[in-house]
Amino acid sequence: MAENLQSVGCKQQYSSQTKLVALRVREYLRSLHPLLNEGELDNELAVATGISVRSLQRFKREAKDNCVSSPPSKR
């Protein structure tokens, strides 16, 4: 039980390559379904990529600010 509680707050880090691929998939889905609103598009993207909606929103914000980058490596 204690192990499950510790893993709940675990945050996955995504590389810049993964972020850019997710954003390209978003553009592709947008071209296929131009009438979807942002929320529906984010839900479809989350299902297609397996990345949470919250993370995808963070990727969009980073792309808007032109700061899509990989997290620092642990040594």
C-alpha positions as CSV (number, residue, x, y, z in Angstrom):
1,M,0.0,0.0,0.0
2,A,2.8,2.4,0.9
3,E,4.5,1.7,-2.5
4,N,1.3,2.7,-4.4
5,L,1.1,6.0,-2.5
6,Q,4.6,6.9,-3.3
7,S,4.2,6.2,-7.0
8,V,1.1,8.4,-7.4
9,G,3.1,11.6,-7.3
10,C,5.7,10.3,-9.7
11,K,6.2,12.7,-12.6
12,Q,7.3,11.3,-16.0
13,Q,9.8,13.4,-17.9
14,Y,9.5,13.6,-21.7
15,S,12.4,14.4,-24.1
16,S,12.1,17.3,-26.5
17,Q,11.8,14.7,-29.4
18,T,8.7,13.2,-27.7
19,K,7.2,16.6,-27.2
20,L,7.7,17.6,-30.9
21,V,6.3,14.3,-32.1
22,A,3.2,14.8,-29.9
23,L,2.8,18.3,-31.3
24,R,3.1,17.0,-34.9
25,V,0.5,14.4,-34.2
26,R,-1.7,17.2,-32.9
27,E,-1.3,19.1,-36.1
28,Y,-2.2,15.9,-38.1
29,L,-5.4,15.3,-36.0
30,R,-6.3,19.0,-36.5
31,S,-6.1,18.5,-40.2
32,L,-8.2,15.4,-40.1
33,H,-10.9,16.9,-37.8
34,P,-10.9,20.7,-38.2
35,L,-14.3,21.0,-36.4
36,L,-13.1,19.6,-33.1
37,N,-12.7,22.1,-30.3
38,E,-9.5,22.3,-28.2
39,G,-10.7,20.0,-25.4
40,E,-11.9,17.3,-27.8
41,L,-8.7,17.5,-29.8
42,D,-6.6,17.2,-26.6
43,N,-8.6,14.1,-25.5
44,E,-8.2,12.5,-29.0
45,L,-4.5,13.3,-28.8
46,A,-4.1,11.8,-25.3
47,V,-5.8,8.6,-26.5
48,A,-3.6,8.4,-29.7
49,T,-0.3,9.1,-27.9
50,G,-0.8,7.7,-24.5
51,I,0.3,11.0,-22.9
52,S,-1.9,12.7,-20.4
53,V,-4.0,15.7,-21.3
54,R,-2.2,17.8,-18.7
55,S,1.2,17.0,-20.2
56,L,0.0,17.7,-23.7
57,Q,-1.2,21.1,-22.5
58,R,2.2,21.8,-21.0
59,F,3.8,20.8,-24.4
60,K,1.5,23.3,-26.2
61,R,2.4,26.1,-23.7
62,E,6.2,25.3,-24.1
63,A,5.8,25.4,-27.9
64,K,4.0,28.7,-27.7
65,D,6.8,30.1,-25.6
66,N,9.5,28.6,-27.9
67,C,11.1,26.7,-25.1
68,V,10.6,23.0,-26.0
69,S,13.6,21.3,-24.5
70,S,14.6,18.0,-22.8
71,P,14.8,17.9,-19.0
72,P,18.3,18.0,-17.5
73,S,20.0,14.6,-17.3
74,K,20.6,13.1,-13.9
75,R,24.2,12.2,-13.0
